[in-house]
Amino acid sequence: MNAGATSIARWDTLSRVHRLIESRVARHLNQHIGLGASEFHALRALDESVRAGSGLLYLNVLANGVGLSQSGTSRLVTRLQDRGLVTTRLSPHDRRSVEVSLTPVGREVVRIGSPVLYRAVEEIVRELRAEGTDEDLVRYLRGSTHEGCPPGSRHVPVL
């Protein structure tokens, strides 16, 4: 196989793996905490901003972080706000910008949902490993399932 064909084959594998992970994550998150993957990713991004010291994200920064358009992110934030997971306000520094913050309930949802996310990814990685998926990709994913695992998540390395 030439270099171009190898690159395309790896891209196809990466795309397939991404779809598998997103599907499994979405299913697990929906079953356990009643949220979709994009909603949970947004909550995690906000939680990371809290840990980094800012405690909030501007709507446009959140949109970039979750990979949605501004209007899609705005609708997502409205859904999260309706559930009491986030609050919004106009920025006192720039009245055109919207600041989004986690509520205490939102932080609790992230705490409860993070182990669900990690378990879903671990399941897929085990399956990929068993089916002989590109070893470099599996090794990368195996490393990422162990790095940054939330404290108290009852993580048991099974890979």
Secondary structure, 3 states (H helix, E strand, C coil): CCHHHHHHHHHHHHHHHHHHHHHHHHHHHHHHHCCCHHHHHHHHHHHHHHHHCCCEEEHHHHHHHHCCCHHHHHHHHHHHHHCCCEEEEECCCCCCCEEEEECHHHHHHHHHHHHHHHHHHHHHHHHHHHHCCCHHHHHHHHHHHHCCCCCCCCCCCCC
